[in-house]
Amino acid sequence: MASLPDVIQAYIIAYNDKDVEGMLACLSDNVSFRNISGGQVTAEASDKQCLAEMARFGVSAFETRLQTITNAITVADTTLVEIAYSAVVAKDLPNGWKAGQELAFSGASSFRIVDGEIVSIVDES
């Protein structure tokens, strides 16, 4: 992950470690988050507190989870990354995923950084 800005690298490491406080330490108070799957917005957060609630749910929803950066490019304050994602579901989830189910897919994320903090994350798969 050497080509990533430090704050994004720290965020991904905390995400993979299921370290919510470590993730939050990388974020601006007014961070915005959006997850887009199949062209549809499936999750949104408009501030750090809302994203913290989503992150805590995510920690409990997966036995394991791993984001691996496969490619990255930074232009000005925005870094675009391609991600290989794998996880094992910990409990049956509202979207139909079942406990013990193994997930593997690829996607892309856009991170925008201002004053050393992540102010925007858009995940797309």
C-alpha positions in Angstrom: 0.0 0.0 0.0 3.0 2.3 -0.4 1.4 4.4 -3.1 -1.5 5.4 -0.9 -1.7 8.5 1.2 -1.0 7.7 4.8 -4.5 8.4 6.1 -6.1 6.0 3.6 -3.5 3.3 4.4 -4.3 3.7 8.1 -8.1 3.6 7.4 -7.7 0.3 5.3 -5.5 -1.3 8.0 -8.1 -0.4 10.7 -10.9 -1.6 8.5 -9.2 -5.0 8.0 -8.5 -5.2 11.7 -12.2 -4.4 12.5 -10.8 -1.4 14.5 -13.7 1.1 14.4 -11.9 3.7 16.5 -8.9 3.4 14.3 -11.1 4.0 11.2 -12.9 7.0 12.8 -9.5 8.6 13.7 -8.9 8.9 9.9 -12.2 10.7 9.2 -13.3 14.3 9.3 -16.3 15.0 11.6 -18.4 15.9 8.5 -17.3 12.9 6.4 -19.7 11.7 3.8 -20.0 8.0 2.8 -21.9 6.4 0.0 -22.0 2.7 -1.1 -23.2 2.0 -4.7 -23.9 -1.5 -5.8 -25.3 -2.3 -9.3 -25.9 1.4 -9.9 -28.1 1.8 -6.8 -27.1 3.6 -3.5 -27.3 0.9 -0.9 -25.9 2.8 2.1 -25.2 6.4 3.0 -23.8 8.4 5.9 -23.5 12.2 6.2 -21.3 12.5 9.3 -18.8 10.7 11.4 -21.4 9.6 14.0 -23.6 8.0 11.4 -20.6 6.3 9.7 -19.5 5.0 13.1 -22.8 3.3 13.6 -22.5 1.6 10.2 -18.9 0.6 10.9 -19.9 -1.0 14.3 -22.6 -3.0 12.5 -20.1 -4.1 9.9 -17.7 -5.4 12.5 -20.5 -7.6 14.0 -21.8 -8.7 10.6 -18.6 -10.3 9.4 -16.4 -13.0 11.0 -13.5 -11.9 8.8 -13.2 -9.2 6.1 -10.3 -8.0 4.0 -9.8 -5.2 1.6 -6.8 -5.5 -0.6 -5.8 -2.6 -2.8 -5.0 -3.8 -6.3 -4.4 -0.4 -7.9 -4.4 3.2 -6.9 -4.1 6.7 -8.4 -4.1 10.0 -6.6 -5.0 13.3 -8.4 -5.1 16.4 -6.3 -7.1 15.6 -3.1 -8.8 12.5 -4.5 -7.4 8.9 -4.5 -9.1 6.3 -6.6 -8.5 2.7 -5.6 -9.4 -0.7 -7.0 -10.2 -3.2 -4.2 -10.4 -6.9 -4.0 -12.8 -7.7 -1.1 -13.3 -10.9 0.7 -15.3 -11.7 3.8 -17.1 -14.4 5.8 -20.6 -13.5 7.0 -21.1 -13.8 10.8 -24.9 -13.8 10.9 -27.8 -13.8 8.6 -28.2 -10.3 7.1 -31.2 -8.4 5.8 -29.8 -8.4 2.2 -30.0 -12.2 2.1 -26.4 -13.1 2.9 -26.3 -16.1 5.3 -24.0 -16.8 8.3 -20.9 -18.7 7.1 -21.3 -17.5 3.5 -18.0 -16.5 1.9 -17.9 -13.4 -0.2 -15.4 -12.3 -2.8 -15.8 -9.4 -5.2 -14.0 -6.5 -6.6 -14.9 -2.8 -6.6 -13.6 0.7 -6.5 -13.4 3.4 -3.9 -12.9 7.1 -4.1 -11.4 8.8 -1.1 -11.1 12.6 -0.8 -8.7 14.1 1.8 -8.7 17.6 3.2 -6.2 18.7 5.9 -5.0 15.2 6.4 -8.5 13.7 7.1 -10.8 11.7 4.9 -13.8 13.9 4.0 -15.5 11.6 1.5 -15.7 7.9 0.7 -17.6 6.5 -2.3 -17.5 2.7 -2.6 -18.8 1.1 -5.8 -19.2 -2.5 -6.9 
